[in-house]
Every structure is written in structure tokens, then in C-alpha cells.
Amino acid sequence: MNHFDFSHDHFTLFGLPRAYRLDMATMETAFRGLQTQYHPDKAASLTDADKRMALQAATRVNEAFQTLKSPLARARYLLLLAGVDTQEETNTAMPVDFLMQQMEWREAIADARAAGDVDSLEALGRELRGVGRAMETELGLLLDEQAAHTQAATVVRKLKFMEKLEQEVGDAIERLLD
């Protein structure tokens, strides 16, 4: 069993630059290689201590992959590495226009759900995904090019709202189709 360096951040673990915009194919290839290398089954004949180490390494590889795979989690992690708290649980201050848009979306979701209008819900879902993708693009600029961490933390909080709204739309569609 090769030695696993637990001091590496997720990017270093996969041999990637510390950046928001990542080559996902490169990351997936590195993930598969590490997953194979540190798979607990490979440690079956090792000592209990080495088995535990292999399991911890495999767990760390999986956690790192899940974090970097998700645009929101990746942005949050980059900010954490930069010493910036996104304050998602404590800072609910948002620009007024964003809050107004949130209220409009929530109202549209409620109306479509009440009307049993799956088509409207699906259209809302597409709109929300488009807005979320635009926020992800903005995060790439803020994190990779401008190092604008405070602004990026605000976008992370907005993106978290967007994910919740998308989930509400998905749940509403699921209930109507059941």
C-alpha cells in the first residue's frame, strides 16, 4: 500500500491547480486511479492498522471528489482554503433585487404546483438552472481571475438559494407525477 499524504488539499490530491474552473475529465481519471490504488479490498491481506489507513485514504479520495465535482462545494472549498467563511448559515443578507426574484420564483412554483402544471414547473426548472450556470460562470471569474473572495462568498450564498429552489421544483414535479 502506497503512503497516502493526508496533508494534501483536494486539488493537490488529484494533481489539479487550485482553481474553480477544472478539467473534469482529468479529475475523473485521477479519481479512478486513486480509487483503485487505495481501494480497501487491496488492503485485505495487510495489518489492521494498514487496513484502517487504506479505508481512511479511500474515504478521503471520495470526499475530495464529491467536493470538487460540485460547483457549489468546490467554490465553498476554495474560499475555505483562502480563509474566507461563506457564512451561509449566519449571513442571510442578499441584494434586494435577488430577494425580489426569489419571491417571484417561489410564488411561481407555488402557483404551478397548485395548478398541477408540470410544464410550467419544468420551464421554471430550466430557468433556475440557467441562472445557476450564470452564477457558476461568475464564480469562475471571481475566484480564478479576480480573487474577489467576499463577492464570491455572496455568489455562493445565492447559488445555495438557487439549488434549494431547483430542489423545490423537482419535488413539486415528482409529487404531481406520482
N, C-alpha and C positions, 0 to 999 in steps of 0.2 A: 504494500500500500504506500503510495507516494505521500510525502508530507503535505498537509493542507495548511496554508497560511491564513489563519482566521483574522489577521490584521488587515487584509486587503479589503478595500471598499468593493462594492458590486461591480463597478466599471473595470477596475484592475483585475478582478477575478475572471472576467470574460475577455480581457485584453482589449478593452474599448477605451476611447477617450472619454473623459468626464464631460459629457455633453448631453443636451436634451435630444438633439437630433441624432439618432443612432441608425446604423446599418443593421436592421433586424435580422437579415439572413446571416450575417457574421455572428451576431449574438446567438442565434439559434444553433449554429454549427458549434460554437464554443460551448454552449449549454449541453448539447448532446455529448460532446467529448468529455466534459467534466462529469456529467451524469453517469456515463459508462465507467469512467475512471474511479469514481467514488461510490459506485453502487454498493449498498450493504451486502448484496449476495457475493460480491468479490471478497468480502472480509469473512466469509463463513468459516474459513479454516484458521483465522487469526485469533489472537488472545482476546479476552473480553474487553480489555482497555482499547485495543485496536478496532474492535467491532463498534464500540461506542464512538470512537473518533471517526470512523467511516460513516456512521449514521449522522453524526453532527455535521460532517462535511457535506453529505448528500442533502441534508436539510437546509444548510446554508446556501448551497447551489440553487436549490429550488426556490427559496425565499428571494434570493437575488434576481433570479429570472422573472419571477412574478412581479417584483418591484419594477424592474427595468422595462418589462413588457407593457405595463400600463402607463399611458401618458400622464395621468394624474399622479400616480405613485412615483413615477420617475422624476417629475418636477418637484414633488414634495421631498424626495430623497436628495436631489441636487441642492435644494435650498437648505436642507438639514446639514449637508456636508459643508455648505458655506456659512453655517452658523445662524441661519435665519429660521425662525419659528413661523410657520404659516398661520398660526393662531386660528385654525379652523373651528375649534370648539369655543373660543372666547371672543373672537372679533367677528361680529356679525354686521359690522358697518359695511355698507355697499353703496356705490353711486346710486343716486335717486333713479336715474333712467333705467338702470339694471333692475332695481327693485320693482319699478312700474312694469317692466317687461315680464318679470317673474309673475306678478299678479295677473297679468293678461294671459300668460300661458296656463297658470293654474285654473283660471276661470274657463278657458277654452277646453282644458282637459275635463273639468267637472261637467261642462255643458255637453261635450261629446259623449262622456260616459253615461250621463243621464238620458241622452237621446239614443243610446245604443249605437252610436255612429262610429263604427270601426274605421271606415275610410278617413274620417276627419282625424281620428287618433293616429292612424298611420302617417298622415300628412304632417301632423304635429311632431311625431317622432322623427321624421325626415328633417323637418325644420330645426329641431333641437340638435340633431346630430351635426347638421351643417354649422350651426352656431358653435357647437363644441369643437369641431375641427378648426374653425377660425381661431378659437381661443388657444388650441394646441399650436397653431402656426405662430400666434403672438408669443406664446411661451418660448418657442424656439428662438425668436428674435431677442426677447428679454433676457433669457438665460445664456444663450450661446454667443450672442454678439454684443449685447449692451451691459451684461452683468447687472441688470436692474432688478435686484433681488426683492426690494419692497414691492415694486409693481408686479413682479412675477408672483409674489405671495398673494396679492389681491386676485390675480387671474386664477390661481389655484383654488381660492375660495369660491370664485364664480363657477369654475369648472365642476367643483364638487356639487354646487346647486344644480348645474345642468345634468349631471349624472343622476341626481335624485329625481329630477323632472322626467328624464328618459325612463327611469325605472317605474315611475308612476304611470306613464303612458303604456309601457309594456305590461304592467299589472292590470291596467284597465282593459287593454285589448284581450289579455288572457281570460279575465273574468267574463267578458262579453262573448268570447268564443267557446267557453265551457258549456 
